[in-house]
Amino acid sequence: MCGNRVEELESRVKELEASVEGLTDELVECKVRIRELEDALDGDLEFAPTDAGVNAQTQTQTQTQFEAESDADADSAGASESSEEDDIIVA
């Protein structure tokens, strides 16, 4: 009876080792695929890995530039509305 139990346990250990090996292989493949996708995404966005401080500075400059353009657009829209109002003649 003891020998049968040992054989069952050894068989179970072999199954578990095979499962662990298979899962390890899948994990390695997934990591490689994730790196490939990240590299492709970085290439599409033309993102070059740089220092975090430089990246934050670039984002701040872009945001400031966007806000300045938005303000300029709002000012020009307001100017065109006021010039249209000046052209209206009320009888």
C-alpha positions in Angstrom: 0.0 0.0 0.0 2.9 2.4 0.8 4.6 1.7 -2.5 1.4 2.6 -4.4 1.1 5.9 -2.6 4.7 6.8 -3.3 4.2 6.1 -7.0 1.1 8.3 -7.0 3.0 11.2 -5.4 5.9 10.8 -7.7 3.5 10.9 -10.7 1.8 14.0 -9.3 5.2 15.7 -8.8 6.1 15.0 -12.4 2.8 16.5 -13.6 3.3 19.6 -11.5 6.9 20.0 -12.7 5.6 19.7 -16.3 3.0 22.3 -15.6 5.5 24.7 -14.0 7.8 24.3 -16.9 5.0 25.0 -19.4 3.9 28.0 -17.5 7.4 29.3 -17.3 7.8 29.0 -21.0 4.5 30.8 -21.6 5.6 33.6 -19.2 8.9 34.0 -21.1 7.1 34.2 -24.4 4.6 36.7 -23.0 7.4 38.9 -21.7 9.1 38.8 -25.1 5.8 39.7 -26.9 5.1 42.6 -24.5 8.6 44.0 -25.2 8.0 43.7 -28.9 4.7 45.5 -28.6 6.1 48.2 -26.4 9.0 48.7 -28.9 6.5 48.9 -31.8 4.3 51.4 -29.9 7.3 53.5 -29.0 8.3 53.5 -32.6 4.8 54.5 -33.7 4.8 57.4 -31.3 8.4 58.3 -32.2 9.2 58.1 -28.5 12.8 57.8 -27.6 13.4 56.7 -24.0 15.0 59.6 -22.2 15.5 60.9 -18.7 12.2 61.3 -16.8 13.0 64.9 -16.1 13.5 65.8 -19.7 10.2 64.0 -20.6 8.3 65.9 -18.0 9.8 69.2 -19.2 8.7 68.4 -22.8 5.2 67.6 -21.6 5.1 70.9 -19.7 6.3 72.8 -22.8 3.7 71.1 -25.0 0.9 71.8 -22.5 2.0 75.5 -22.3 2.1 75.8 -26.1 -1.3 74.2 -26.4 -2.8 76.6 -23.8 -1.2 79.6 -25.6 -2.7 78.5 -28.9 -6.1 77.9 -27.3 -6.0 81.4 -25.8 -5.0 82.9 -29.1 -7.9 81.1 -30.8 -10.3 82.3 -28.2 -9.1 85.9 -28.6 -9.4 85.8 -32.4 -12.9 84.3 -32.1 -13.9 87.0 -29.7 -12.5 89.7 -32.1 -14.4 88.4 -35.1 -17.6 88.3 -33.1 -17.3 91.9 -32.0 -16.5 93.0 -35.6 -19.6 91.2 -36.8 -21.6 93.0 -34.1 -20.3 96.3 -35.3 -21.6 95.6 -38.8 -25.2 95.2 -37.8 -27.3 98.2 -38.3 -30.6 98.5 -36.4 -33.3 100.6 -37.9 
